[in-house]
């Protein structure tokens, strides 16, 4: 009986040392996560074209300006020439972006 009690206390001691070591290591090695005060405010920008290549060339540098894509859309619509009754289809593409609104981005460039 005495042997099982000493094994139990040894387990409790080892467990306590492990918890103490974990709290010391995590407090000193892992930086604390902090959030900005208040809700995040975003600014949005959308660009559209019927020519995908032109649209892609226009939006190619948006990422370097802090924009991230938040949505895209492609819509095809029939076009009817009233004089000749010919039908065609036009497709419009749109890409929308967002970035956190900060004092840096609010300044005109």
C-alpha positions as CSV (number, residue, x, y, z in Angstrom):
1,X,0.0,0.0,0.0
2,X,2.8,2.4,0.9
3,X,4.5,1.7,-2.5
4,X,1.3,2.7,-4.5
5,X,0.9,5.9,-2.5
6,X,4.5,6.9,-3.2
7,X,4.0,6.2,-6.9
8,X,0.9,8.4,-6.8
9,X,2.8,11.3,-5.2
10,X,5.6,10.8,-7.7
11,X,3.1,11.1,-10.5
12,X,1.6,14.2,-9.0
13,X,5.1,15.7,-8.5
14,X,6.1,15.0,-12.1
15,X,2.8,16.4,-13.4
16,X,3.2,19.6,-11.4
17,X,6.8,20.0,-12.7
18,X,5.6,19.5,-16.3
19,X,2.8,22.1,-15.9
20,X,5.3,24.6,-14.4
21,X,7.8,24.0,-17.1
22,X,5.1,24.4,-19.8
23,X,3.9,27.8,-18.3
24,X,7.4,29.1,-18.1
25,X,8.3,28.1,-21.7
26,X,5.1,29.3,-23.2
27,X,5.2,32.6,-21.4
28,X,8.8,33.3,-22.7
29,X,8.9,31.8,-26.1
30,X,5.4,32.2,-27.6
31,X,4.4,35.9,-28.2
32,X,1.0,36.9,-26.9
33,X,-1.7,37.4,-29.5
34,X,-3.2,40.8,-29.5
35,X,-6.1,42.2,-31.5
36,X,-6.6,45.8,-32.7
37,X,-9.1,47.7,-30.6
38,X,-12.6,47.9,-32.2
39,X,-14.0,46.3,-35.3
40,X,-11.9,46.0,-38.5
41,X,-13.0,48.6,-41.1
42,X,-12.5,47.6,-44.8
43,X,-12.4,49.6,-48.0
44,X,-13.6,47.9,-51.2
45,X,-12.7,48.2,-54.9
46,X,-14.3,46.5,-57.9
47,X,-13.1,46.5,-61.5
48,X,-14.9,45.0,-64.5
49,X,-14.5,44.5,-68.2
50,X,-15.7,42.3,-71.0
51,X,-12.1,41.5,-71.9
52,X,-10.5,39.2,-69.3
53,X,-6.9,39.9,-70.4
54,X,-7.3,43.6,-70.0
55,X,-9.0,43.1,-66.6
56,X,-6.2,40.8,-65.4
57,X,-3.5,43.3,-66.5
58,X,-5.3,46.1,-64.6
59,X,-5.7,44.2,-61.3
60,X,-2.3,42.5,-61.4
61,X,-0.7,45.0,-59.0
62,X,-3.5,45.2,-56.5
63,X,-1.9,42.7,-54.2
64,X,1.2,44.8,-53.8
65,X,-1.1,47.7,-52.7
66,X,-2.6,45.6,-49.9
67,X,-5.8,44.5,-51.7
68,X,-7.0,40.9,-51.4
69,X,-9.7,39.4,-53.7
70,X,-13.0,39.2,-52.0
71,X,-15.2,38.1,-54.9
72,X,-15.6,37.6,-58.6
73,X,-18.4,37.4,-61.1
74,X,-18.9,36.5,-64.7
75,X,-22.2,37.3,-66.4
76,X,-23.2,36.5,-69.9
77,X,-26.1,38.4,-71.5
78,X,-27.7,38.2,-74.9
79,X,-27.4,41.3,-77.1
80,X,-29.8,41.8,-79.9
81,X,-29.1,44.2,-82.8
82,X,-32.5,45.9,-83.3
83,X,-31.9,46.6,-87.0
84,X,-30.6,43.2,-88.1
85,X,-32.2,41.0,-85.5
86,X,-28.8,39.3,-85.0
87,X,-28.0,38.0,-81.6
88,X,-24.7,37.9,-79.8
89,X,-23.6,37.2,-76.3
90,X,-21.5,39.6,-74.2
91,X,-19.8,38.4,-71.1
92,X,-18.8,40.9,-68.3
93,X,-16.2,39.9,-65.7
94,X,-15.9,41.6,-62.3
95,X,-13.3,41.2,-59.6
96,X,-13.8,42.8,-56.2
97,X,-11.1,43.4,-53.6
98,X,-10.9,44.6,-50.0
99,X,-8.1,45.8,-47.7
100,X,-8.1,47.1,-44.1
101,X,-8.8,50.8,-44.0
102,X,-5.8,52.6,-42.4
103,X,-4.5,56.1,-42.2
104,X,-1.8,55.1,-44.8
105,X,-4.4,53.9,-47.4
106,X,-6.7,56.9,-46.7
107,X,-4.1,59.4,-48.0
108,X,-4.5,60.3,-51.7
109,X,-1.6,59.2,-53.9
